[in-house]
Amino acid sequence: MTLIWKAKDETELIEHLQAALMALPAMSLVSTEQGVPIRKDHVIHEADAVVKITVNGEPHTFLIEAKKSLFPRDAREAVWKVRKLQELLLDTQGREAVPLIASGAISDGAREFLQNEGVSYFDDGGSLFLTDKGLFVLRDRPASKGATRTERSLFTGRRTQVLLGLFQEPQTWHRVQELSERVFASTATVSQVFTELQRREWVSVRGSGPKKERKLVRPSELLDAWVKNVTASQKPRLRRFYVPSLKAEELMLKINQICESKNIAYAITGEWAAQLYSPFLSSIGQVRLRFPNDRHLSELTSELKAREVNEGSNLAVIESTSYGDFLFRERVREVWLANKIVVYLDLLQGEGRAKEMADHLRSERIQF
């Protein structure tokens, strides 16, 4: 279902902008005109609003372009449009005004772009950037709920499988259908992910139609955004077990033996997976495992003679509900390890020296 940016939403946004301006010290709101027509060569253009203020008695006029949400690609288009309206307003009416983009949600990348361009902005989450002759205001607030929800949705469900597919081959050009088959996600899901990544300018595009292809061009920015989402999210529930008479290395081999005999997918993650990918610590006591969320776990723990405990565990299990947890796993020293990206993200939610191991893994093996 497509959400339509309605006039009443635009009016509310401009009202919120006015309130934010009036809350600033030494600032007074003089007037607000909405839906300002600008006529040139028999064509009528329209500015969403023109807002006049004074700061310490000095007048400033802002030409407002209202947007529902703003990511880097949208920001470029919005800046081009509002600057064009600025020129038309001066040319046809002799009125000088400074461009300001007001939006319900502005991403971090879009904010950075607008600041570099010297274009004022207002985010409904409370962020405000004003720049004009003799005026500079910068007030950064956390992204609004709308921006947070949009970003969070990129890192949930089968969308994460699409991201893992892109990280697996960051230098490859991908078509929707081909990537869909490789990551076991629908073409609609792949298309949605590509659209969001294009808005943030994290992928480049070539071709058109069915032959249209995308390639990841800013993998570090994408991974940083995923990290931000993961660290702000609730940690996955762990079930802790004590397995008697087995050292960690023996335990991993035993798990592999049981799972292969029963044709069960599993993936070692956390500290031991990072250690096998790129050695860092001299001693690790606990094996962390991603395992299907079904009856197979009781079969595994029964064969291991494991008992569930609150303390003193040497096996921790994350019960997985998504195939993405096992996508692109790797065989290392006779056991299956979760994909390096999954391991890295799991480590960031770990304890002790897990975050150090995460940094080491990213530097040595992920390398972006």
Secondary structure, 3 states (H helix, E strand, C coil): CCCCCCHHHHHHHHHHHHHHHHCCCCEEEEEEEEEEEEEECCEEEEEEEEEEEEECCEEEEEEEEEEEEECHHHHHHHHHHHHHHHHHHHHHHCCCCEEEEEEEEECHHHHHHHHHHCCEEEECCCCEEEEECCEEEEECCCCCHHHHHHHHHHCCCCHHHHHHHHHHCCCCCECHHHHHHHHCCCHHHHHHHHHHHHHCCCEEEECCHHHCEEEECCHHHHHHHHHHHHHHCCCCCEEEEECCCCCHHHHHHHHHHHHHHHCCCCEEEHHHHHHHHCCCCCCCCCEEEEEECCCHHHHHHHHHCCEECCCCCCEEEEEECCHHHHCCCEEECCEEECCHHHHHHHHHCCCCCHHHHHHHHHHHHHCC
